[in-house]
Amino acid sequence: MDARVAIIGIIVEEESSVEELNQILHEYGAYIIGRMGIPYPKKDINIISIAVDAPQNVISALSGKLGNLPGISSKAAYSRAK
């Protein structure tokens, strides 16, 4: 399967899930191009964006694992397949 570039947007509302979130990201580290985290204290959340280059099934699995964590929301936006 061809690799695709995607952005995974993550909203962290439960700080207790951060350790597990970071562990999952570490597992997928070979696919991660870059990561940016923005704390937003006004709403008591953190916003993270992850750029990845991976097969679509890997991106979907990563986003799904993250989204299944308590207090974590995630969504992937894909580049066009080439």
N, C-alpha and C positions, 0 to 999 in steps of 0.2 A: 504494500500500500504506500502511496506517495505521501511524503511529509507535507504538512500545511503549516502556515504561520497563523497564529491566533493570539488573541488577548483574552485572558480570563480575568474578569472583574470580581473582586471578593469584598464583601461587607462583613466586618467582624463586630458582632453585638455582644458576644459572650467571651470575656477574657479567659475564662477557664478552658476554652477550646484552642487557644493559641499554640500551646505546646504540641498538640496533635496535628494542628494545621501545619506547623513548621516541619514536623516529622514527615508528613505526606509530601510537602514540597521538596524536602531533601531526597526522598525516594525517586522523585521525578527530575532531579537536578540536571541530568544529562540532556533534557529537552528544554530547559529554561534558558532563554536568551537574556532576560533581565527582569528585575522586580523593583517596584516602587511602592512604598507604604506611606500613607498620609494619615496621621492621627487627626480626628475631628472632635475635640473635647466638648464643643458646644452641644453635640448630639450624643456624646459618650459612645462613639463608634470609631473604628479604624477602617480605612479604605485601602485596599491593596490591588495593584494591577500586575499581572504576570504576563510577559511575552514569551510564547513558546513556539518551537519548531518541531513538530512531531506528527506521526500519523493521526488521522482523525479519531480513530478508536482510542488512542492514548490520551488525546486531549479531552475527549468525552469522559473517559474513566477518571482522569484527574479532577475535572470540574465536578463530576458526580460525587466522588469521595469527599471533596471539600464541602459541597452543598449538603451532605448528610451529617456533617458535624453540628452539634447543638449551637445555635446562635450564629451560624455562618451561612451566608447566601453567596452563591457564585453563578456566573453566567459566562459563556464563551462566545466570542465573535470571531468568525473565521475569515481568512483571506480566500479569494477565489482559487479553486483547484487549478493547477497548471500541469 
